[in-house]
Amino acid sequence: QVQLVESGGGLVQPGESLTLSCAASASIFGIYAMFGWYRQAPGKQRELVARIDSGGSTNYADSVKGRFTISRDNAKNTMYLHMNSLKPEDTDVYYCTASPYPNRSYWGEGTKVSVPS
């Protein structure tokens, strides 16, 4: 079973940047089909932030397009979410996920990002 561990969350001011990391316990980034970042606020559904497939194609939520960038380093078994121009509405717990195939996903425990208004 693959384990994913997020890090890099914290408290930042509006307009600042932050990079989240997702370290995998195995060499999956050259093998699995899809990887992504989701976020969830208390009482709300988890929503997609960004995803990247095995070929490197990316998708972003409209709310983060142009501000966030997803990337991965296969050699380091790590995925990143580079977040620029952060806004208070970006405050959430961010989760990384990896899917070896459709309908099967592994999730990390999440890392908290806070952007005060």
Secondary structure by P-SEA (a helix, b strand, c coil): cbbbbbcccccccccbbbbbbbbbcccccccccccbbbbbcccccccccccccccccccccccccccbbbbbcccccbbbbbbcccccccccbbbbbbbccccccccccbbbbbbcc
